[in-house]
Amino acid sequence: MLHRFIARRLRDAIAPILPDADLSSVEVRPCRDPRHGDYQSSAVIGLAKARRLNPRQLAADLVRSLDVSEWCEPVEIAGDGFLNFRIRTEALDAVLQRAVQGEHLFFERASQPRTIVVDYSSPNVAKPMHVGHIRSTILGDCLVRTLRLLGHRVIADNHIGDWGTQFGKLLLGWKRDLDRDALERDAVGEMERLYRAINAQCDANPDTLAAAREELVRLQNGDPENLALWQDMNARSQHQFDSIYARLGIRFDTTLGESFYNPRLKAVVEELEQAGVARESEGAKVVFFEDDAELQKHPAIVQKSDGAANYATTDLATLAYRIETWNPDEIVYVTDARQQLHFRQIFAILRRWRPQARVKLAHVWFGSILGPDGKPFKTRSGDTVKLADLLDEAEERALRLVTSKNPALPETERREIARVVGLGALKYADLLPNRQSDYVFDWDKMLALTGHTAPYLQYAYTRIRSIFRKQAEDASDEAGWPGRARACFVLGQEEEVRLAKHLLTFGIVLEAVAGDYRPNYLCNYLYELAGRFTAFYECCPVLKADEPHRSSRLALCDLTAKALRQGLAVLGIETCERM
């Protein structure tokens, strides 16, 4: 909002003084210390040092021609050449007024929308989704929501694992030992049982392993029976995936399995060879990275010595398909940290294979979820935690919490609140840490109504909504809401000003989330917003205040509630009108 206007004027002032300057690097950001102002720019320091100029002198020259008086008090120069900006009360009031009238919610949609593909979640057919899928799924969904809110065209792409050697074992198990009743009760659980049983037999018996390989060859050659069984496995697995995604409120624009790209793999390898990117080595087709110091020791195999493709081949075919189909400006992969080397290789290969492709490639990796013992999160028996069970437990624990706080509510309402609170708590706990850090899974902490949690923020929203319920019940309030909110804002108390100025930075935070792929920025912003609202509410009476303060404060309450609700929605978290 205002920071954009200030930045434009700053660039306009720099251009005639430094005509060779890269103005794209000139930015204005909120001051970390409010004592120095509301916004700050350090751009002058870098521009001066690059030209061996005195930064403070350059700053002084710029300030003489920089006119931001319609928004700011006189610009201050600090330190080596920092420019500090303090927002004028009239400018703050004007931005708030436009927000109340529905013109904006403190963020702007992109003037030049970009096309961005986001690859996330990626479960495997015939295997239950487990706790290991939750970070990719929730983080990817948050990035999709943020980018769309900012006006970009986003393709949410779920790359399903539906091809590979495991299907030979699954097909053999299906034919030998399928429990039809168990399949109907829990299809994925039965397929998991079959795979484990046959896999153990393959380890113990070479004949079983040979039989499984034969089933795989038949599938790869298009045998009608095996193809039909494989399609059945896919359909039953997708049903489970869809059920979990529906609970999480997640939708994909396209879902393509590895099998979709299988017909393209041979051509990919041939193109890599023809371009001189891949060459034969010990019977395999390999890409070497002689010019990359980091990758020199890690050549990438794109075709095994037996002629089979691998993940690298499939991912290259997938990249080529996405570029040809959507012509994206950016492709984002959301996976765990273990795949960092893989994607460095894939991105490097694409740059040599398709040098004309200008697409930005990003690997958004994340750490692990740990149990209280600091080891990967497991059940008490040591098994992997199934995602459906985790969601069930989140809702059950939240129901106990809601019942203890509000036992008089009807059960249907308590269960709905528990669904919103439980799933919200789970998502927020996953998005709050720096995504590259591991975090310890803690039910009590994530469901707490105090502290840095989703329930705390959801409760803050309901508290604000309760103000408007009370206002609506006030028979003496003739004008009602939002009639009086059209009046100018009256920000007389420090707490009012601090809350209002924090609202102004909502868009900056959203842009930072999209730019750095870090939802924790938004979590921290919303937590601070809730805290500033609490300080405001404790110091500034709302319904009992006289006009024009009453309408002004009601408007601040309304805008805070909208920002909280929108921010939580970007995180994939719902809100309730009461808890």
Secondary structure, DSSP 8 states (H G I E B T S, - for coil): -HHHHHHHHHHHHHHHHSTT--GGG---EE-SSGGG-SEEE-HHHHHHHHTT--HHHHHHHHHHH---TTTBSS-EEETTTEEEE-B-HHHHHHHHHHHHTTS-SS----SS--EEEEE----BTTS--BGGGHHHHHHHHHHHHHHHHTT-EEEEEEEEB--STHHHHHHHHHHHH--HHHHHH-HHHHHHHHHHHHHHHHHH-HHHHHHHHHHHHHHHTT-HHHHHHHHHHHHHHHHHHHHHHHHHT---SEEEEHHHHGGGHHHHHHHHHHTTSEEEETTEEEE--TT-TTTTT--EEEE-TTS---HHHHHHHHHHHHHHHH--SEEEEEEEGGGHHHHHHHHHHHHHH-TT---EEEEEEE--EE-TTSSB-B-TTS-B-BHHHHHHHHHHHHHHHHHHH-TTS-HHHHHHHHHHHHHHHHHHHHHSS-TTS-EE--HHHHT-SSSSSHHHHHHHHHHHHHHHHHHHH-TT-SS-TTGGGGS-----SHHHHHHHHHHHTHHHHHHHHHHHT-THHHHHHHHHHHHHHHHHHHHS-STTS-TTHHHHHHHHHHHHHHHHHHHHHHTT----S--
